[in-house]
Amino acid sequence: MRFGLTVLLVGSCFCAFAQDKVVDGIVFDKGTNGRIAEVNILNTSTGKSVYNNLKAEYKIAANIGDVLIFTKQNYFSDTLKIENYNSLAVYLKRSAIQLQEVKVNSVIMDPEQKLAATKRDYTKIYGVLADKDILSVSPGSGAGISIDALYNMFSREGRNAEHLRQTIQSDYYQNVIDYRFNRALVERITGLKDPQLTEFMQRYRPGYYFVMAASEYDFIASIKANYRRYLRRPKVYALPALQPVK
């Protein structure tokens, strides 16, 4: 009787000791090698499951031969069979590519914003050197001649400023055209690819006033009409290839 009790107690202690074994480790992202938190670890032999902590560390009761399944949303599951009680590093592979967060510090400006920015960069030619009124009117003294306007008209600095303003205004017109008559739009309507796309856009580039006045329907209809003309005679205005300078 005493021998039987001894065997029972030893057996109970052995079972308790076996069930108290714990497997631990860390879960990583296979692509980035970064740690992954909130991963579910299921012991299929016991039916028990745990989540790893915010440091990606986990601990779960398991015996030799038990099978663990690691699962997390947006990752492929991984299955491991316990062969020893060493710490286990587990690497999960993403089921979808995660795009890294990109902070955009600048945006594409429309023509009005570009013009405003240019005027801020060239404040002088739009300030003192922008005075065009020859006649000036002063309260109580009537009309008179503007000295600043005369200086700007005849001085080299004034003429240069006027020329620069005209250049900026011309660039603004071209930016307006480019903003509406852009490659993405023309490619979508015509289906053309380079070099035909570039050739078409150079040949049928619209004017500033048409771009400003045309409705969306008229603008697209114009591109389609020009595309039909292009298909009839695609090489009629093609420029010859440039010859290398010797």
C-alpha positions in Angstrom: 0.0 0.0 0.0 2.8 2.4 1.0 4.7 1.5 -2.3 1.6 2.3 -4.3 1.1 5.7 -2.7 4.8 6.4 -3.3 4.5 5.5 -7.0 1.3 7.6 -7.3 2.9 10.7 -5.7 6.0 10.4 -7.9 3.9 10.0 -11.0 1.8 13.1 -10.0 4.9 15.1 -9.4 6.3 14.1 -12.8 3.1 15.1 -14.6 3.0 18.4 -12.8 6.7 19.0 -13.6 6.0 18.2 -17.3 3.1 20.5 -17.5 5.0 23.4 -16.0 7.5 23.6 -18.8 7.4 26.9 -20.6 8.6 27.9 -24.1 9.5 31.5 -24.7 10.9 33.6 -27.5 10.3 36.7 -29.6 8.3 37.2 -32.8 9.8 39.3 -35.7 8.7 40.6 -39.1 10.6 38.5 -41.7 10.9 41.5 -44.1 12.0 44.2 -41.8 13.4 42.2 -38.8 11.3 44.5 -36.6 9.5 43.1 -33.6 5.8 42.2 -33.9 3.4 42.6 -31.0 -0.1 41.2 -30.4 0.7 37.8 -32.1 -1.5 34.9 -31.1 0.3 31.7 -30.1 -1.8 28.6 -30.0 -0.7 25.3 -28.5 -2.6 22.8 -30.6 -1.8 19.9 -28.2 -3.4 21.7 -25.2 -5.8 24.1 -26.9 -4.4 27.0 -24.9 -3.4 30.2 -26.5 -1.7 33.5 -25.4 -0.7 36.8 -27.0 2.9 38.1 -26.9 3.5 41.4 -25.2 4.4 44.9 -26.6 8.0 43.9 -26.7 7.0 41.0 -29.0 8.1 38.5 -26.3 5.9 35.4 -25.6 5.7 32.6 -23.0 3.5 29.5 -23.3 3.2 26.2 -21.5 4.3 23.4 -23.9 6.0 20.0 -23.9 8.4 18.4 -26.3 6.4 17.4 -29.4 3.7 20.1 -29.0 2.8 22.1 -32.1 2.6 25.9 -31.8 0.8 28.1 -34.4 1.6 31.8 -34.6 -1.0 34.0 -36.2 -1.5 37.7 -36.7 -3.7 39.8 -39.1 -2.0 40.7 -42.4 0.7 38.0 -41.8 1.0 34.4 -42.9 0.7 31.9 -40.1 3.7 29.9 -39.0 3.8 26.5 -37.3 6.6 25.2 -35.1 7.1 21.8 -33.4 8.7 22.0 -30.0 12.0 20.0 -30.0 13.7 21.5 -27.0 13.1 24.3 -24.5 15.5 26.8 -25.9 14.1 30.3 -26.6 12.6 30.4 -30.1 12.8 33.4 -32.5 9.8 33.3 -34.9 9.7 35.2 -38.2 6.3 36.0 -39.8 6.0 37.0 -43.4 3.5 39.7 -44.4 0.6 38.6 -46.5 0.5 42.0 -48.2 3.2 44.6 -48.9 3.0 47.5 -46.5 3.9 50.9 -47.9 6.1 53.0 -45.7 4.7 56.2 -44.5 5.9 59.1 -46.5 5.6 62.7 -45.3 5.0 65.1 -48.1 6.5 68.5 -47.4 5.7 70.0 -50.7 2.8 69.9 -53.2 2.5 70.6 -56.9 1.5 74.2 -57.3 -1.1 75.4 -59.8 -0.2 78.3 -62.1 -1.7 80.9 -59.9 0.4 79.7 -56.9 3.5 79.6 -59.0 3.0 83.2 -60.2 2.4 84.4 -56.6 5.6 82.6 -55.5 7.5 84.2 -58.3 6.2 87.6 -57.4 7.3 87.1 -53.8 10.8 86.1 -55.1 11.0 89.3 -57.3 9.4 91.8 -55.0 11.4 94.7 -56.4 10.2 94.5 -60.0 6.6 94.3 -58.7 7.2 97.0 -56.2 9.1 100.3 -56.8 10.1 99.3 -60.4 6.5 98.3 -61.3 5.2 101.9 -61.3 3.7 102.5 -64.8 1.6 105.5 -64.3 3.2 108.6 -65.9 0.6 110.9 -64.3 0.3 111.0 -60.5 -2.5 112.6 -58.6 -1.8 114.2 -55.3 -4.6 115.5 -53.0 -4.9 119.3 -53.2 -2.2 119.7 -55.9 -3.9 118.1 -58.8 -2.2 115.9 -61.5 1.5 115.8 -62.0 4.3 113.8 -63.6 5.4 110.7 -61.8 9.2 110.8 -61.4 9.4 107.1 -60.5 7.5 106.2 -63.6 9.7 108.3 -65.9 12.8 106.8 -64.3 11.5 103.3 -64.8 10.7 104.0 -68.4 14.1 105.3 -69.4 16.5 103.7 -67.0 18.3 100.4 -67.8 17.1 99.0 -64.5 13.5 99.9 -65.2 13.7 98.4 -68.8 15.2 95.2 -67.4 12.5 95.0 -64.8 9.8 95.4 -67.4 11.4 92.7 -69.6 11.6 90.3 -66.6 7.9 91.0 -65.8 7.0 90.1 -69.4 9.0 86.9 -69.2 7.3 85.9 -66.0 3.9 86.7 -67.5 4.7 84.6 -70.5 5.9 81.7 -68.3 2.6 82.0 -66.4 0.6 81.6 -69.7 2.7 78.5 -70.5 2.2 77.1 -67.0 -1.6 77.5 -67.4 -1.5 75.6 -70.7 0.7 72.8 -69.2 -1.5 72.5 -66.2 -4.6 71.7 -68.3 -3.0 70.2 -71.4 -0.9 67.7 -69.4 0.6 64.4 -70.5 -1.6 62.2 -68.2 -4.8 63.7 -69.7 -3.6 63.5 -73.3 -2.4 59.9 -72.9 -5.6 58.8 -71.3 -7.7 60.3 -74.2 -5.5 59.3 -77.1 -3.7 56.2 -75.8 -0.4 57.5 -77.3 3.0 56.7 -75.8 6.3 58.3 -76.3 7.7 59.4 -78.7 4.3 59.8 -80.4 2.8 61.4 -77.3 5.4 64.1 -77.1 5.2 64.8 -80.9 1.4 65.0 -80.7 1.5 67.4 -77.7 4.0 69.7 -79.4 2.1 69.8 -82.7 -1.4 70.4 -81.2 -0.5 72.5 -78.2 -3.5 74.8 -77.6 -3.3 78.5 -77.0 -3.7 80.3 -73.6 -7.0 81.9 -74.4 -8.6 78.7 -75.6 -7.4 76.9 -72.5 -9.0 79.5 -70.3 -12.2 79.8 -72.2 -13.0 76.2 -73.3 -15.3 74.0 -71.2 -14.2 70.5 -70.2 -16.3 69.0 -73.0 -14.9 71.3 -75.6 -11.4 70.9 -74.4 -11.6 67.1 -74.6 -13.4 67.2 -78.0 -10.6 69.4 -79.3 -8.0 66.8 -78.3 -10.0 64.0 -79.9 -10.4 66.0 -83.1 -6.7 66.7 -83.3 -5.9 63.1 -82.6 -8.0 62.1 -85.6 -6.0 64.5 -87.7 -2.8 63.1 -86.3 -3.8 59.6 -87.3 -4.5 60.6 -90.8 -1.0 62.3 -91.3 1.2 61.3 -88.3 4.5 62.4 -90.0 3.4 65.5 -91.8 5.0 67.9 -89.3 7.6 65.6 -87.9 10.9 67.3 -87.4 14.0 65.7 -88.8 16.4 64.1 -86.3 19.1 66.4 -85.0 22.6 65.7 -86.4 25.4 65.5 -83.9 27.8 68.4 -84.0 31.2 67.5 -85.3 
